[in-house]
Amino acid sequence: MHSTLRLFTQLLLASALTVLSLTALAHGVDDNTRAFLQMNSGVQFAPFLYIGAKHMITGYDHILFLVGVVFFLYRSRDVLLYVSLFTLGHSVTLMSGVLANIQLNAYLIDAIIGLSVFYKGFDNLGGFKRLLGFQPDTRLMVLMFGLFHGFGLATKLQEFHIPEDGLLENLIAFNLGVELGQFAALALVVLLLSAWRQSPSFGRFAVVTNSALMASGVMLAGFQLTGYFTQ
């Protein structure tokens, strides 16, 4: 159990270090992927599927939010419900944002995504009830933040001005890849959490873990807002 806690802590620490090292940059794209997105033409289903999966797995802000969402979910049907709401939200805005060419500022969207990470840690610690005396509908909040996460993906794709030829098919492939990447990351998170919950350390470190989520969310939002005001 201690090895599970250690691994889970290392994953959170790695995410926090990634936030610090990337400063105001989110959803970084390597040179090969950048070149492909800018030069592709026609339907490229498999490459877009791969890029979507890779983007989600390396999307530390998405993963941190999902960690917060499932942290205190013990039943499989609850995990399925909340993840489905998140998936619905980001799928709708990912597709519509690109197809309808909805122009939003990437820094502000990513700042909101950072706040979503802070929100979930704060919510998990009962912050709303303690400080504000009310509890927002968690299902509605997960759906709403899912919409912003989808816009975050859409704004990144819009930077590359993907050709219209095969755009719909490529977007569907990218979105399917995102879901596959999300499933892989979530499966690991749920597996680690399920093992950790068998240890007394889970109760002791739950506050620390969710506080780390809050801190990561503040850093994410802060770096993005810094980028917004300095660019």
PyMOL commands that set and color helices and strands:
alter all, ss='L'
color gray80, all
select helices_A, chain A and resi 2-22+31-39+45-57+60-70+76-99+106-124+127-132+138-158+167-196+201-230
alter helices_A, ss='H'
color red, helices_A
deselect
rebuild
show_as cartoon
